[in-house]
Amino acid sequence: MAGTTAAGDMTRGNPTTLLVRFAVPMMIGGIFQLMYNMVDTIILGRFVGASALASIGATSSTTGCFLFLSTGITGGISIVVSQLIGAGEQQKVRRASANALLLTFFFGAAIGLIAFAGAEPLMKLLGTPEDIIDGSVTYIQITCGLIIVQVGYNAVASVLKAIGDSKTPLYFLILCSFLNILLDLFFVLALEMAVAGVAWATIISQGIAALLSFVYMRRKYAMLRFGRQEMVLDKKIMGDYLRYGLPMGLTSCLLSVGMLVITSVINSFGSSVVAAYTVGSKVENIAVLLFNQFAMSFSVYAGQNFGAGYRDRIYSGISKATRLVIILSVIATVLMLLFGRYVSMLFVDGTETEILSISGWLIRIEACFYPALGLIWLFNSALRGLGQVNVTIFSSVVELLSKILISVLLSRVLGPVGIWFAAPIGWVLGGIVSGVAFYRGEWEKRLPPAKAEETTTA
């Protein structure tokens, strides 16, 4: 195909084969990415105590807000670069890579300052229990105050994935995940740094992943090897990054704000429920690894084929991806219904019966709705790759409002169990919005002329 000479051409060949080949390394990478926080939780829960575990759990919505905002911005990088690849604009890809670095530096620094200064006021505003608030503030100030390393890694990974290379970020992520485990053990067990220890272990590991990925990117791909002449602000490219990425980031941040409301409801039930929510959320993160990266990776496929003007391949790809996501999400549901309690015991001792009981309800309720979660991820990923980020914003607003309303109302009737229904119902409603928007085909109006003969292998 004219113009696509990058690591992975997704504009020709069997869509299923291409998607699986691209998504599997991302799934494996997702496992090791999860290890960053999962190992933190296990070590704190097993070797420090439930209070330390709850300290991190109470920050989930706050850290999520900052991390999702940064991920949205770097997601804009992936959309722009993948469309440039599909259109064969290789010279612009080099300039786009340089501007991605500029965006990373300024955006990461700004978010870090806000996070560091706002950690304590925000935790107090959320009514975080007194026995865990100090640990929560410390965790936010370190992991989000130095979020520039996470933004840096995500930016490089987004560029590499946009050109079809999903394996390289995986290799460095595996290496640094093992480093994270070693640093966790050293800081927590040897130096007795508790929450601060796991926070520093995460930041150091992420920083190394970012540096190694950047060095490799420059040495491996000539089309990404920018120099001083490219290190100049390009208003068009930066505008596209912000046009796509900022709404995505703000949308994710908006969802996290909704989770702040839900967190405040959870906090009102005490530290045991906070700990149970932490455990249940970690178990869910493990379960969705079967399908989340596959769904998320579709944006690159959609972006490249949109840039090449291949309408039929986009529809063929979404059809095949939908079937795979449903199959994988149903498998995840069955596994969690059968073994969710045993997975929970990775994070807390079996004697913590109250925490295990409450988290068990969360796991079982949300597991039944995993197919809805997979589909909202898939359709939003497709819409982002096609440049329809405004639709994903509306979908997220629907999801957000339903989560807030349901968590507040049902918690008054059913207690903590009522809160666990909020997210699943939000997935269903938001997914309907995204699915309808995709098949309405508004994005087809902006589809450029096809670069070459379109081929779709069944």
Salt bridges, closest charged atoms under 4 A:
GLU120 OE2 - LYS124 NZ 3.22
ASP234 OD2 - ARG95 NH1 3.48
ASP240 OD2 - LYS236 NZ 2.68
ASP240 OD1 - ARG243 NH2 3.04
ASP312 OD1 - ARG311 NH1 2.72
ASP349 OD1 - ARG46 NH1 3.67
GLU399 OE2 - LYS403 NZ 3.08
GLU442 OE2 - ARG440 NH2 3.81
GLU442 OE1 - LYS445 NZ 2.98
GLU444 OE1 - ARG311 NE 2.90
